C-alpha cells in the first residue's frame, strides 16, 4: 500500500509529488500529456561557511584533542598516538571565499494534469471522506494527477473497489527496484531508504524520477547530491 492513507491510510508515499508527463500535450491513449522535460528545481545555500573561521575552529578542536591525549598518555607510558591527534594538517579550506555547508531545494509541480487519472483519484478520495479523512480530495488528486503514471488510474479504481477504510497493498504497483538501485549505487542508502525509493518510484512518471537523476548528474550538481535526492524523496512523500 502507498504507506496507508495520508491521514487515514492510502497514498502516503507519494503525497506531495511533482513532475510533468513523459509524453506531450495531446498525447494519445496510454501516453501522459506533458512537456517531457523534468520538472525544474532550484538549490539555495542556507548556511555558508567562512573558510578562515572553519580552519580556526578545526585547529582549536585538534588542540583540545591534543591536550586530552597527552594528559592521558603519560600514565599509560606511551604518547605515540598523540602525534596524529595533535596534527592540524587536515585543517584546510580549498575555497578562499568559503563554501556552502547546507542547501535548501525547491521542486515545482508541472502545469499539465492527467484528467483520467484525476477522475479515478477523486472517485477513491471522495469515498475516503467516509473514513475520517480531512484532506481536500480535489487538492490531493490535482497533485497526484500531475506526477503519477497514467496507469495508476487503474490502481485507484482497484482500491476504490475494496475496503477503502482498511486498504491492503494488493493494488499497489510493483516497486521500481532498478530506480532504487540506480540512486543507491551513487549515494549511501539504508535498506529502509532503498525500499522508500523503490516504492515511491513505482507510482511515479519517468520525468518525476528524472529530477532525482538530475540531483545525481554532475551537470546539474549544486550542493550535495545525497542531500538533493533526499530532499526530492521528502517532496514526493509530501513531507
RAGI-V63008 format. One record per helix or strand of 2 or more residues. SS is the DSSP state (alpha for helix, beta for strand). FROM is the first residue (numbers start at 1). LEN is the number of residues. Records with the same first field share a line. If there is no record, write none. Layout:
# RAGI-V63008
SS = FROM-LEN / FROM-LEN
This chain:
# RAGI-V63008
beta = 10-2 / 41-9 / 99-9
alpha = 51-26 / 82-5 / 115-17 / 137-8 / 152-9 / 164-3 / 177-8 / 191-13 / 206-11 / 218-3 / 225-12
